[in-house]
């Protein structure tokens, strides 16, 4: 039986995304096939850095890419901090 690689998309191009992608590209059963950012230029630069074939300037294009099995969302989250008083 031939095992197929899991095709990954990465949403965001910051430090967390870079660390995750660097680790992911070393796995034999994974392939990063697309990346998306808020604009095309950071996505293209990230794609070139990691040898990713497709780069998008919006999340929608990544979400609708039929060649992706799973998307890693590496965006920051906002936490609401309640201050006493």
PDB file with SEQRES, HELIX, SHEET and CRYST1 records, atoms N, CA, C and O in Angstrom:
SEQRES   1 A   85  UNK UNK UNK UNK UNK UNK UNK UNK UNK UNK UNK UNK UNK          
SEQRES   2 A   85  UNK UNK UNK UNK UNK UNK UNK UNK UNK UNK UNK UNK UNK          
SEQRES   3 A   85  UNK UNK UNK UNK UNK UNK UNK UNK UNK UNK UNK UNK UNK          
SEQRES   4 A   85  UNK UNK UNK UNK UNK UNK UNK UNK UNK UNK UNK UNK UNK          
SEQRES   5 A   85  UNK UNK UNK UNK UNK UNK UNK UNK UNK UNK UNK UNK UNK          
SEQRES   6 A   85  UNK UNK UNK UNK UNK UNK UNK UNK UNK UNK UNK UNK UNK          
SEQRES   7 A   85  UNK UNK UNK UNK UNK UNK UNK                                  
HELIX    1 AA1 UNK A   15  UNK A   24  1                                  10    
HELIX    2 AA2 UNK A   40  UNK A   50  1                                  11    
HELIX    3 AA3 UNK A   59  UNK A   63  1                                   5    
SHEET    1 AA1 4 UNK A  54  UNK A  56  0                                        
SHEET    2 AA1 4 UNK A  30  UNK A  36  1                                        
SHEET    3 AA1 4 UNK A   6  UNK A  11  1                                        
SHEET    4 AA1 4 UNK A  70  UNK A  73  1                                        
CRYST1    1.000    1.000    1.000  90.00  90.00  90.00 P 1           1          
ATOM      1  N   UNK A   1       0.832  -1.179   0.000  1.00  0.00           N  
ATOM      2  CA  UNK A   1       0.000   0.000   0.000  1.00  0.00           C  
ATOM      3  C   UNK A   1       0.880   1.246   0.000  1.00  0.00           C  
ATOM      4  O   UNK A   1       1.829   1.340   0.778  1.00  0.00           O  
ATOM      5  N   UNK A   2       0.568   2.185  -0.860  1.00  0.00           N  
ATOM      6  CA  UNK A   2       1.330   3.423  -0.954  1.00  0.00           C  
ATOM      7  C   UNK A   2       0.697   4.485  -0.070  1.00  0.00           C  
ATOM      8  O   UNK A   2      -0.496   4.765  -0.179  1.00  0.00           O  
ATOM      9  N   UNK A   3       1.494   5.068   0.794  1.00  0.00           N  
ATOM     10  CA  UNK A   3       0.993   6.142   1.649  1.00  0.00           C  
ATOM     11  C   UNK A   3       1.109   7.464   0.919  1.00  0.00           C  
ATOM     12  O   UNK A   3       2.131   7.756   0.297  1.00  0.00           O  
ATOM     13  N   UNK A   4       0.059   8.259   0.998  1.00  0.00           N  
ATOM     14  CA  UNK A   4       0.080   9.576   0.388  1.00  0.00           C  
ATOM     15  C   UNK A   4       0.481  10.600   1.429  1.00  0.00           C  
ATOM     16  O   UNK A   4       0.187  10.450   2.615  1.00  0.00           O  
ATOM     17  N   UNK A   5       1.151  11.636   0.972  1.00  0.00           N  
ATOM     18  CA  UNK A   5       1.525  12.721   1.863  1.00  0.00           C  
ATOM     19  C   UNK A   5       0.309  13.584   2.178  1.00  0.00           C  
ATOM     20  O   UNK A   5      -0.575  13.766   1.340  1.00  0.00           O  
ATOM     21  N   UNK A   6       0.281  14.104   3.386  1.00  0.00           N  
ATOM     22  CA  UNK A   6      -0.738  15.081   3.763  1.00  0.00           C  
ATOM     23  C   UNK A   6      -0.297  16.425   3.218  1.00  0.00           C  
ATOM     24  O   UNK A   6       0.819  16.875   3.478  1.00  0.00           O  
ATOM     25  N   UNK A   7      -1.172  17.062   2.464  1.00  0.00           N  
ATOM     26  CA  UNK A   7      -0.858  18.348   1.822  1.00  0.00           C  
ATOM     27  C   UNK A   7      -1.336  19.491   2.719  1.00  0.00           C  
ATOM     28  O   UNK A   7      -2.530  19.645   2.978  1.00  0.00           O  
ATOM     29  N   UNK A   8      -0.378  20.281   3.183  1.00  0.00           N  
ATOM     30  CA  UNK A   8      -0.644  21.346   4.147  1.00  0.00           C  
ATOM     31  C   UNK A   8      -0.697  22.716   3.478  1.00  0.00           C  
ATOM     32  O   UNK A   8       0.004  22.985   2.503  1.00  0.00           O  
ATOM     33  N   UNK A   9      -1.548  23.570   4.032  1.00  0.00           N  
ATOM     34  CA  UNK A   9      -1.543  24.992   3.749  1.00  0.00           C  
ATOM     35  C   UNK A   9      -1.224  25.708   5.043  1.00  0.00           C  
ATOM     36  O   UNK A   9      -1.607  25.249   6.119  1.00  0.00           O  
ATOM     37  N   UNK A  10      -0.529  26.822   4.952  1.00  0.00           N  
ATOM     38  CA  UNK A  10      -0.165  27.599   6.137  1.00  0.00           C  
ATOM     39  C   UNK A  10      -0.756  28.992   5.984  1.00  0.00           C  
ATOM     40  O   UNK A  10      -0.536  29.663   4.976  1.00  0.00           O  
ATOM     41  N   UNK A  11      -1.507  29.420   6.992  1.00  0.00           N  
ATOM     42  CA  UNK A  11      -2.093  30.753   6.990  1.00  0.00           C  
ATOM     43  C   UNK A  11      -1.314  31.630   7.942  1.00  0.00           C  
ATOM     44  O   UNK A  11      -1.401  31.466   9.159  1.00  0.00           O  
ATOM     45  N   UNK A  12      -0.560  32.551   7.401  1.00  0.00           N  
ATOM     46  CA  UNK A  12       0.285  33.532   8.096  1.00  0.00           C  
ATOM     47  C   UNK A  12       1.743  33.282   7.729  1.00  0.00           C  
ATOM     48  O   UNK A  12       2.110  32.195   7.282  1.00  0.00           O  
ATOM     49  N   UNK A  13       2.556  34.298   7.924  1.00  0.00           N  
ATOM     50  CA  UNK A  13       3.955  34.204   7.502  1.00  0.00           C  
ATOM     51  C   UNK A  13       4.929  34.704   8.566  1.00  0.00           C  
ATOM     52  O   UNK A  13       6.077  35.022   8.255  1.00  0.00           O  
ATOM     53  N   UNK A  14       4.481  34.773   9.811  1.00  0.00           N  
ATOM     54  CA  UNK A  14       5.338  35.257  10.890  1.00  0.00           C  
ATOM     55  C   UNK A  14       6.223  34.173  11.475  1.00  0.00           C  
ATOM     56  O   UNK A  14       6.420  33.117  10.874  1.00  0.00           O  
ATOM     57  N   UNK A  15       6.747  34.449  12.644  1.00  0.00           N  
ATOM     58  CA  UNK A  15       7.693  33.555  13.291  1.00  0.00           C  
ATOM     59  C   UNK A  15       7.131  32.193  13.647  1.00  0.00           C  
ATOM     60  O   UNK A  15       7.802  31.178  13.461  1.00  0.00           O  
ATOM     61  N   UNK A  16       5.906  32.159  14.157  1.00  0.00           N  
ATOM     62  CA  UNK A  16       5.292  30.880  14.516  1.00  0.00           C  
ATOM     63  C   UNK A  16       5.083  30.039  13.259  1.00  0.00           C  
ATOM     64  O   UNK A  16       5.347  28.837  13.264  1.00  0.00           O  
ATOM     65  N   UNK A  17       4.612  30.664  12.192  1.00  0.00           N  
ATOM     66  CA  UNK A  17       4.412  29.957  10.926  1.00  0.00           C  
ATOM     67  C   UNK A  17       5.733  29.432  10.382  1.00  0.00           C  
ATOM     68  O   UNK A  17       5.793  28.315   9.869  1.00  0.00           O  
ATOM     69  N   UNK A  18       6.785  30.225  10.489  1.00  0.00           N  
ATOM     70  CA  UNK A  18       8.093  29.815   9.981  1.00  0.00           C  
ATOM     71  C   UNK A  18       8.637  28.619  10.755  1.00  0.00           C  
ATOM     72  O   UNK A  18       9.163  27.681  10.156  1.00  0.00           O  
ATOM     73  N   UNK A  19       8.517  28.646  12.069  1.00  0.00           N  
ATOM     74  CA  UNK A  19       8.981  27.525  12.885  1.00  0.00           C  
ATOM     75  C   UNK A  19       8.202  26.261  12.554  1.00  0.00           C  
ATOM     76  O   UNK A  19       8.789  25.194  12.375  1.00  0.00           O  
ATOM     77  N   UNK A  20       6.889  26.380  12.475  1.00  0.00           N  
ATOM     78  CA  UNK A  20       6.040  25.234  12.152  1.00  0.00           C  
ATOM     79  C   UNK A  20       6.389  24.671  10.779  1.00  0.00           C  
ATOM     80  O   UNK A  20       6.529  23.459  10.619  1.00  0.00           O  
ATOM     81  N   UNK A  21       6.528  25.546   9.791  1.00  0.00           N  
ATOM     82  CA  UNK A  21       6.810  25.116   8.422  1.00  0.00           C  
ATOM     83  C   UNK A  21       8.182  24.465   8.322  1.00  0.00           C  
ATOM     84  O   UNK A  21       8.335  23.451   7.640  1.00  0.00           O  
ATOM     85  N   UNK A  22       9.171  25.029   8.984  1.00  0.00           N  
ATOM     86  CA  UNK A  22      10.516  24.437   8.961  1.00  0.00           C  
ATOM     87  C   UNK A  22      10.499  23.023   9.516  1.00  0.00           C  
ATOM     88  O   UNK A  22      11.197  22.149   9.002  1.00  0.00           O  
ATOM     89  N   UNK A  23       9.715  22.787  10.554  1.00  0.00           N  
ATOM     90  CA  UNK A  23       9.598  21.438  11.112  1.00  0.00           C  
ATOM     91  C   UNK A  23       8.794  20.527  10.191  1.00  0.00           C  
ATOM     92  O   UNK A  23       9.130  19.356  10.018  1.00  0.00           O  
ATOM     93  N   UNK A  24       7.738  21.066   9.607  1.00  0.00           N  
ATOM     94  CA  UNK A  24       6.844  20.266   8.773  1.00  0.00           C  
ATOM     95  C   UNK A  24       7.517  19.778   7.493  1.00  0.00           C  
ATOM     96  O   UNK A  24       7.271  18.653   7.059  1.00  0.00           O  
ATOM     97  N   UNK A  25       8.353  20.602   6.892  1.00  0.00           N  
ATOM     98  CA  UNK A  25       8.979  20.200   5.625  1.00  0.00           C  
ATOM     99  C   UNK A  25       9.959  19.034   5.807  1.00  0.00           C  
ATOM    100  O   UNK A  25      10.334  18.384   4.831  1.00  0.00           O  
ATOM    101  N   UNK A  26      10.367  18.774   7.035  1.00  0.00           N  
ATOM    102  CA  UNK A  26      11.266  17.654   7.308  1.00  0.00           C  
ATOM    103  C   UNK A  26      10.535  16.323   7.514  1.00  0.00           C  
ATOM    104  O   UNK A  26      11.171  15.272   7.585  1.00  0.00           O  
ATOM    105  N   UNK A  27       9.218  16.365   7.608  1.00  0.00           N  
ATOM    106  CA  UNK A  27       8.461  15.136   7.836  1.00  0.00           C  
ATOM    107  C   UNK A  27       8.235  14.403   6.519  1.00  0.00           C  
ATOM    108  O   UNK A  27       7.859  15.028   5.527  1.00  0.00           O  
ATOM    109  N   UNK A  28       8.455  13.093   6.490  1.00  0.00           N  
ATOM    110  CA  UNK A  28       8.321  12.350   5.235  1.00  0.00           C  
ATOM    111  C   UNK A  28       6.887  12.215   4.740  1.00  0.00           C  
ATOM    112  O   UNK A  28       6.669  12.007   3.547  1.00  0.00           O  
ATOM    113  N   UNK A  29       5.907  12.328   5.627  1.00  0.00           N  
ATOM    114  CA  UNK A  29       4.513  12.141   5.218  1.00  0.00           C  
ATOM    115  C   UNK A  29       3.745  13.454   5.099  1.00  0.00           C  
ATOM    116  O   UNK A  29       2.514  13.451   5.081  1.00  0.00           O  
ATOM    117  N   UNK A  30       4.456  14.570   5.018  1.00  0.00           N  
ATOM    118  CA  UNK A  30       3.827  15.891   4.921  1.00  0.00           C  
ATOM    119  C   UNK A  30       4.443  16.685   3.777  1.00  0.00           C  
ATOM    120  O   UNK A  30       5.615  16.521   3.440  1.00  0.00           O  
ATOM    121  N   UNK A  31       3.630  17.539   3.197  1.00  0.00           N  
ATOM    122  CA  UNK A  31       4.087  18.415   2.126  1.00  0.00           C  
ATOM    123  C   UNK A  31       3.358  19.756   2.265  1.00  0.00           C  
ATOM    124  O   UNK A  31       2.128  19.795   2.284  1.00  0.00           O  
ATOM    125  N   UNK A  32       4.108  20.843   2.361  1.00  0.00           N  
ATOM    126  CA  UNK A  32       3.497  22.169   2.418  1.00  0.00           C  
ATOM    127  C   UNK A  32       3.321  22.642   0.980  1.00  0.00           C  
ATOM    128  O   UNK A  32       4.301  22.840   0.262  1.00  0.00           O  
ATOM    129  N   UNK A  33       2.071  22.821   0.563  1.00  0.00           N  
ATOM    130  CA  UNK A  33       1.780  23.115  -0.838  1.00  0.00           C  
ATOM    131  C   UNK A  33       1.309  24.548  -1.073  1.00  0.00           C  
ATOM    132  O   UNK A  33       1.274  25.006  -2.215  1.00  0.00           O  
ATOM    133  N   UNK A  34       0.942  25.270   0.008  1.00  0.00           N  
ATOM    134  CA  UNK A  34       0.454  26.640  -0.184  1.00  0.00           C  
ATOM    135  C   UNK A  34       0.599  27.438   1.104  1.00  0.00           C  
ATOM    136  O   UNK A  34       0.605  26.888   2.205  1.00  0.00           O  
ATOM    137  N   UNK A  35       0.716  28.743   0.933  1.00  0.00           N  
ATOM    138  CA  UNK A  35       0.783  29.671   2.060  1.00  0.00           C  
ATOM    139  C   UNK A  35      -0.050  30.897   1.704  1.00  0.00           C  
ATOM    140  O   UNK A  35      -0.169  31.262   0.534  1.00  0.00           O  
ATOM    141  N   UNK A  36      -0.625  31.527   2.722  1.00  0.00           N  
ATOM    142  CA  UNK A  36      -1.396  32.750   2.501  1.00  0.00           C  
ATOM    143  C   UNK A  36      -1.054  33.771   3.575  1.00  0.00           C  
ATOM    144  O   UNK A  36      -0.734  33.428   4.713  1.00  0.00           O  
ATOM    145  N   UNK A  37      -1.131  35.032   3.180  1.00  0.00           N  
ATOM    146  CA  UNK A  37      -0.909  36.141   4.092  1.00  0.00           C  
ATOM    147  C   UNK A  37      -1.918  37.230   3.736  1.00  0.00           C  
ATOM    148  O   UNK A  37      -2.718  37.057   2.816  1.00  0.00           O  
ATOM    149  N   UNK A  38      -1.885  38.348   4.459  1.00  0.00           N  
ATOM    150  CA  UNK A  38      -2.816  39.447   4.178  1.00  0.00           C  
ATOM    151  C   UNK A  38      -2.567  40.098   2.832  1.00  0.00           C  
ATOM    152  O   UNK A  38      -3.465  40.708   2.253  1.00  0.00           O  
ATOM    153  N   UNK A  39      -1.349  39.967   2.337  1.00  0.00           N  
ATOM    154  CA  UNK A  39      -1.023  40.497   1.013  1.00  0.00           C  
ATOM    155  C   UNK A  39      -0.084  39.510   0.314  1.00  0.00           C  
ATOM    156  O   UNK A  39       0.527  38.653   0.952  1.00  0.00           O  
ATOM    157  N   UNK A  40       0.015  39.650  -0.987  1.00  0.00           N  
ATOM    158  CA  UNK A  40       0.740  38.668  -1.795  1.00  0.00           C  
ATOM    159  C   UNK A  40       2.248  38.675  -1.547  1.00  0.00           C  
ATOM    160  O   UNK A  40       2.869  37.612  -1.552  1.00  0.00           O  
ATOM    161  N   UNK A  41       2.841  39.824  -1.333  1.00  0.00           N  
ATOM    162  CA  UNK A  41       4.306  39.896  -1.221  1.00  0.00           C  
ATOM    163  C   UNK A  41       4.872  39.072  -0.069  1.00  0.00           C  
ATOM    164  O   UNK A  41       5.802  38.298  -0.297  1.00  0.00           O  
ATOM    165  N   UNK A  42       4.360  39.196   1.163  1.00  0.00           N  
ATOM    166  CA  UNK A  42       4.894  38.336   2.233  1.00  0.00           C  
ATOM    167  C   UNK A  42       4.668  36.853   1.956  1.00  0.00           C  
ATOM    168  O   UNK A  42       5.510  36.019   2.291  1.00  0.00           O  
ATOM    169  N   UNK A  43       3.538  36.529   1.348  1.00  0.00           N  
ATOM    170  CA  UNK A  43       3.261  35.130   1.023  1.00  0.00           C  
ATOM    171  C   UNK A  43       4.260  34.608   0.002  1.00  0.00           C  
ATOM    172  O   UNK A  43       4.751  33.488   0.138  1.00  0.00           O  
ATOM    173  N   UNK A  44       4.567  35.400  -1.014  1.00  0.00           N  
ATOM    174  CA  UNK A  44       5.531  34.988  -2.032  1.00  0.00           C  
ATOM    175  C   UNK A  44       6.922  34.795  -1.434  1.00  0.00           C  
ATOM    176  O   UNK A  44       7.610  33.824  -1.747  1.00  0.00           O  
ATOM    177  N   UNK A  45       7.331  35.724  -0.573  1.00  0.00           N  
ATOM    178  CA  UNK A  45       8.647  35.620   0.059  1.00  0.00           C  
ATOM    179  C   UNK A  45       8.738  34.370   0.941  1.00  0.00           C  
ATOM    180  O   UNK A  45       9.749  33.669   0.923  1.00  0.00           O  
ATOM    181  N   UNK A  46       7.690  34.097   1.703  1.00  0.00           N  
ATOM    182  CA  UNK A  46       7.640  32.913   2.555  1.00  0.00           C  
ATOM    183  C   UNK A  46       7.688  31.644   1.707  1.00  0.00           C  
ATOM    184  O   UNK A  46       8.402  30.695   2.034  1.00  0.00           O  
ATOM    185  N   UNK A  47       6.926  31.635   0.622  1.00  0.00           N  
ATOM    186  CA  UNK A  47       6.904  30.481  -0.277  1.00  0.00           C  
ATOM    187  C   UNK A  47       8.281  30.215  -0.870  1.00  0.00           C  
ATOM    188  O   UNK A  47       8.711  29.065  -0.949  1.00  0.00           O  
ATOM    189  N   UNK A  48       8.962  31.251  -1.279  1.00  0.00           N  
ATOM    190  CA  UNK A  48      10.319  31.089  -1.825  1.00  0.00           C  
ATOM    191  C   UNK A  48      11.273  30.551  -0.764  1.00  0.00           C  
ATOM    192  O   UNK A  48      12.096  29.681  -1.052  1.00  0.00           O  
ATOM    193  N   UNK A  49      11.168  31.060   0.453  1.00  0.00           N  
ATOM    194  CA  UNK A  49      12.056  30.645   1.543  1.00  0.00           C  
ATOM    195  C   UNK A  49      11.945  29.147   1.823  1.00  0.00           C  
ATOM    196  O   UNK A  49      12.946  28.487   2.102  1.00  0.00           O  
ATOM    197  N   UNK A  50      10.717  28.611   1.747  1.00  0.00           N  
ATOM    198  CA  UNK A  50      10.490  27.215   2.116  1.00  0.00           C  
ATOM    199  C   UNK A  50      10.190  26.300   0.930  1.00  0.00           C  
ATOM    200  O   UNK A  50       9.891  25.122   1.126  1.00  0.00           O  
ATOM    201  N   UNK A  51      10.263  26.814  -0.281  1.00  0.00           N  
ATOM    202  CA  UNK A  51      10.015  25.993  -1.453  1.00  0.00           C  
ATOM    203  C   UNK A  51       8.559  25.563  -1.599  1.00  0.00           C  
ATOM    204  O   UNK A  51       8.270  24.449  -2.035  1.00  0.00           O  
ATOM    205  N   UNK A  52       7.660  26.449  -1.234  1.00  0.00           N  
ATOM    206  CA  UNK A  52       6.224  26.175  -1.298  1.00  0.00           C  
ATOM    207  C   UNK A  52       5.710  26.611  -2.669  1.00  0.00           C  
ATOM    208  O   UNK A  52       5.965  27.742  -3.082  1.00  0.00           O  
ATOM    209  N   UNK A  53       4.994  25.745  -3.380  1.00  0.00           N  
ATOM    210  CA  UNK A  53       4.619  26.062  -4.764  1.00  0.00           C  
ATOM    211  C   UNK A  53       3.567  27.153  -4.956  1.00  0.00           C  
ATOM    212  O   UNK A  53       3.581  27.826  -5.986  1.00  0.00           O  
ATOM    213  N   UNK A  54       2.650  27.352  -3.995  1.00  0.00           N  
ATOM    214  CA  UNK A  54       1.587  28.344  -4.197  1.00  0.00           C  
ATOM    215  C   UNK A  54       1.565  29.346  -3.052  1.00  0.00           C  
ATOM    216  O   UNK A  54       1.708  28.981  -1.885  1.00  0.00           O  
ATOM    217  N   UNK A  55       1.384  30.622  -3.407  1.00  0.00           N  
ATOM    218  CA  UNK A  55       1.311  31.703  -2.420  1.00  0.00           C  
ATOM    219  C   UNK A  55       0.104  32.582  -2.729  1.00  0.00           C  
ATOM    220  O   UNK A  55      -0.117  32.974  -3.875  1.00  0.00           O  
ATOM    221  N   UNK A  56      -0.671  32.883  -1.694  1.00  0.00           N  
ATOM    222  CA  UNK A  56      -1.879  33.674  -1.853  1.00  0.00           C  
ATOM    223  C   UNK A  56      -1.844  34.930  -0.982  1.00  0.00           C  
ATOM    224  O   UNK A  56      -1.263  34.933   0.103  1.00  0.00           O  
ATOM    225  N   UNK A  57      -2.466  35.976  -1.469  1.00  0.00           N  
ATOM    226  CA  UNK A  57      -2.547  37.232  -0.732  1.00  0.00           C  
ATOM    227  C   UNK A  57      -3.833  37.392   0.051  1.00  0.00           C  
ATOM    228  O   UNK A  57      -4.170  38.501   0.467  1.00  0.00           O  
ATOM    229  N   UNK A  58      -4.563  36.292   0.259  1.00  0.00           N  
ATOM    230  CA  UNK A  58      -5.783  36.333   1.068  1.00  0.00           C  
ATOM    231  C   UNK A  58      -6.099  34.923   1.566  1.00  0.00           C  
ATOM    232  O   UNK A  58      -5.695  33.935   0.952  1.00  0.00           O  
ATOM    233  N   UNK A  59      -6.813  34.839   2.669  1.00  0.00           N  
ATOM    234  CA  UNK A  59      -7.112  33.536   3.261  1.00  0.00           C  
ATOM    235  C   UNK A  59      -8.138  32.751   2.450  1.00  0.00           C  
ATOM    236  O   UNK A  59      -8.140  31.520   2.470  1.00  0.00           O  
ATOM    237  N   UNK A  60      -9.010  33.464   1.737  1.00  0.00           N  
ATOM    238  CA  UNK A  60     -10.052  32.775   0.982  1.00  0.00           C  
ATOM    239  C   UNK A  60      -9.469  31.857  -0.088  1.00  0.00           C  
ATOM    240  O   UNK A  60      -9.946  30.739  -0.285  1.00  0.00           O  
ATOM    241  N   UNK A  61      -8.445  32.330  -0.769  1.00  0.00           N  
ATOM    242  CA  UNK A  61      -7.816  31.512  -1.809  1.00  0.00           C  
ATOM    243  C   UNK A  61      -7.222  30.238  -1.222  1.00  0.00           C  
ATOM    244  O   UNK A  61      -7.295  29.170  -1.829  1.00  0.00           O  
ATOM    245  N   UNK A  62      -6.645  30.359  -0.059  1.00  0.00           N  
ATOM    246  CA  UNK A  62      -6.093  29.183   0.622  1.00  0.00           C  
ATOM    247  C   UNK A  62      -7.217  28.225   1.016  1.00  0.00           C  
ATOM    248  O   UNK A  62      -7.098  27.012   0.842  1.00  0.00           O  
ATOM    249  N   UNK A  63      -8.293  28.773   1.542  1.00  0.00           N  
ATOM    250  CA  UNK A  63      -9.415  27.951   1.994  1.00  0.00           C  
ATOM    251  C   UNK A  63     -10.068  27.188   0.846  1.00  0.00           C  
ATOM    252  O   UNK A  63     -10.537  26.067   1.040  1.00  0.00           O  
ATOM    253  N   UNK A  64     -10.104  27.774  -0.334  1.00  0.00           N  
ATOM    254  CA  UNK A  64     -10.757  27.144  -1.480  1.00  0.00           C  
ATOM    255  C   UNK A  64      -9.815  26.337  -2.376  1.00  0.00           C  
ATOM    256  O   UNK A  64     -10.233  25.844  -3.424  1.00  0.00           O  
ATOM    257  N   UNK A  65      -8.564  26.198  -1.979  1.00  0.00           N  
ATOM    258  CA  UNK A  65      -7.589  25.418  -2.744  1.00  0.00           C  
ATOM    259  C   UNK A  65      -7.879  23.929  -2.538  1.00  0.00           C  
ATOM    260  O   UNK A  65      -7.670  23.400  -1.447  1.00  0.00           O  
ATOM    261  N   UNK A  66      -8.352  23.265  -3.571  1.00  0.00           N  
ATOM    262  CA  UNK A  66      -8.696  21.842  -3.483  1.00  0.00           C  
ATOM    263  C   UNK A  66      -7.488  20.927  -3.315  1.00  0.00           C  
ATOM    264  O   UNK A  66      -7.640  19.740  -3.027  1.00  0.00           O  
ATOM    265  N   UNK A  67      -6.291  21.475  -3.495  1.00  0.00           N  
ATOM    266  CA  UNK A  67      -5.085  20.666  -3.374  1.00  0.00           C  
ATOM    267  C   UNK A  67      -4.526  20.627  -1.965  1.00  0.00           C  
ATOM    268  O   UNK A  67      -3.406  20.161  -1.757  1.00  0.00           O  
ATOM    269  N   UNK A  68      -5.293  21.112  -0.990  1.00  0.00           N  
ATOM    270  CA  UNK A  68      -4.855  21.150   0.408  1.00  0.00           C  
ATOM    271  C   UNK A  68      -5.736  20.220   1.235  1.00  0.00           C  
ATOM    272  O   UNK A  68      -6.959  20.218   1.096  1.00  0.00           O  
ATOM    273  N   UNK A  69      -5.102  19.437   2.091  1.00  0.00           N  
ATOM    274  CA  UNK A  69      -5.842  18.552   2.988  1.00  0.00           C  
ATOM    275  C   UNK A  69      -6.138  19.203   4.338  1.00  0.00           C  
ATOM    276  O   UNK A  69      -7.203  18.985   4.916  1.00  0.00           O  
ATOM    277  N   UNK A  70      -5.200  19.996   4.833  1.00  0.00           N  
ATOM    278  CA  UNK A  70      -5.344  20.618   6.156  1.00  0.00           C  
ATOM    279  C   UNK A  70      -4.649  21.977   6.146  1.00  0.00           C  
ATOM    280  O   UNK A  70      -3.645  22.165   5.459  1.00  0.00           O  
ATOM    281  N   UNK A  71      -5.193  22.925   6.917  1.00  0.00           N  
ATOM    282  CA  UNK A  71      -4.606  24.271   7.021  1.00  0.00           C  
ATOM    283  C   UNK A  71      -4.179  24.514   8.459  1.00  0.00           C  
ATOM    284  O   UNK A  71      -4.947  24.294   9.396  1.00  0.00           O  
ATOM    285  N   UNK A  72      -2.948  24.971   8.619  1.00  0.00           N  
ATOM    286  CA  UNK A  72      -2.447  25.400   9.919  1.00  0.00           C  
ATOM    287  C   UNK A  72      -2.624  26.905  10.003  1.00  0.00           C  
ATOM    288  O   UNK A  72      -2.098  27.640   9.167  1.00  0.00           O  
ATOM    289  N   UNK A  73      -3.361  27.368  11.004  1.00  0.00           N  
ATOM    290  CA  UNK A  73      -3.613  28.799  11.186  1.00  0.00           C  
ATOM    291  C   UNK A  73      -2.626  29.309  12.224  1.00  0.00           C  
ATOM    292  O   UNK A  73      -2.713  28.971  13.405  1.00  0.00           O  
ATOM    293  N   UNK A  74      -1.687  30.126  11.767  1.00  0.00           N  
ATOM    294  CA  UNK A  74      -0.610  30.610  12.632  1.00  0.00           C  
ATOM    295  C   UNK A  74      -0.761  32.093  12.935  1.00  0.00           C  
ATOM    296  O   UNK A  74       0.229  32.810  13.081  1.00  0.00           O  
ATOM    297  N   UNK A  75      -1.996  32.546  13.029  1.00  0.00           N  
ATOM    298  CA  UNK A  75      -2.234  33.965  13.333  1.00  0.00           C  
ATOM    299  C   UNK A  75      -2.284  34.171  14.835  1.00  0.00           C  
ATOM    300  O   UNK A  75      -2.538  33.240  15.599  1.00  0.00           O  
ATOM    301  N   UNK A  76      -2.041  35.391  15.240  1.00  0.00           N  
ATOM    302  CA  UNK A  76      -2.096  35.732  16.658  1.00  0.00           C  
ATOM    303  C   UNK A  76      -3.547  35.726  17.137  1.00  0.00           C  
ATOM    304  O   UNK A  76      -4.477  35.965  16.367  1.00  0.00           O  
ATOM    305  N   UNK A  77      -3.710  35.451  18.407  1.00  0.00           N  
ATOM    306  CA  UNK A  77      -5.026  35.546  19.010  1.00  0.00           C  
ATOM    307  C   UNK A  77      -5.041  36.738  19.963  1.00  0.00           C  
ATOM    308  O   UNK A  77      -4.012  37.125  20.516  1.00  0.00           O  
ATOM    309  N   UNK A  78      -6.199  37.295  20.139  1.00  0.00           N  
ATOM    310  CA  UNK A  78      -6.346  38.387  21.095  1.00  0.00           C  
ATOM    311  C   UNK A  78      -6.961  37.818  22.363  1.00  0.00           C  
ATOM    312  O   UNK A  78      -7.927  37.056  22.334  1.00  0.00           O  
ATOM    313  N   UNK A  79      -6.379  38.205  23.444  1.00  0.00           N  
ATOM    314  CA  UNK A  79      -6.928  37.795  24.742  1.00  0.00           C  
ATOM    315  C   UNK A  79      -7.459  39.039  25.423  1.00  0.00           C  
ATOM    316  O   UNK A  79      -6.824  40.093  25.433  1.00  0.00           O  
ATOM    317  N   UNK A  80      -8.623  38.887  25.981  1.00  0.00           N  
ATOM    318  CA  UNK A  80      -9.193  39.986  26.760  1.00  0.00           C  
ATOM    319  C   UNK A  80      -8.742  39.824  28.186  1.00  0.00           C  
ATOM    320  O   UNK A  80      -9.004  38.802  28.821  1.00  0.00           O  
ATOM    321  N   UNK A  81      -8.064  40.829  28.688  1.00  0.00           N  
ATOM    322  CA  UNK A  81      -7.574  40.795  30.048  1.00  0.00           C  
ATOM    323  C   UNK A  81      -8.441  41.730  30.875  1.00  0.00           C  
ATOM    324  O   UNK A  81      -8.555  42.919  30.579  1.00  0.00           O  
ATOM    325  N   UNK A  82      -9.037  41.187  31.893  1.00  0.00           N  
ATOM    326  CA  UNK A  82      -9.852  42.016  32.769  1.00  0.00           C  
ATOM    327  C   UNK A  82      -8.977  42.535  33.909  1.00  0.00           C  
ATOM    328  O   UNK A  82      -8.363  41.773  34.655  1.00  0.00           O  
ATOM    329  N   UNK A  83      -8.948  43.813  34.007  1.00  0.00           N  
ATOM    330  CA  UNK A  83      -8.149  44.435  35.062  1.00  0.00           C  
ATOM    331  C   UNK A  83      -9.013  44.652  36.303  1.00  0.00           C  
ATOM    332  O   UNK A  83     -10.171  45.058  36.202  1.00  0.00           O  
ATOM    333  N   UNK A  84      -8.443  44.380  37.462  1.00  0.00           N  
ATOM    334  CA  UNK A  84      -9.233  44.579  38.687  1.00  0.00           C  
ATOM    335  C   UNK A  84      -9.579  46.052  38.879  1.00  0.00           C  
ATOM    336  O   UNK A  84      -8.831  46.953  38.498  1.00  0.00           O  
ATOM    337  N   UNK A  85     -10.729  46.251  39.479  1.00  0.00           N  
ATOM    338  CA  UNK A  85     -11.121  47.605  39.868  1.00  0.00           C  
ATOM    339  C   UNK A  85     -11.921  48.285  38.904  1.00  0.00           C  
ATOM    340  O   UNK A  85     -12.311  49.432  39.123  1.00  0.00           O  
TER     341      UNK A  85                                                      
END                                                                             
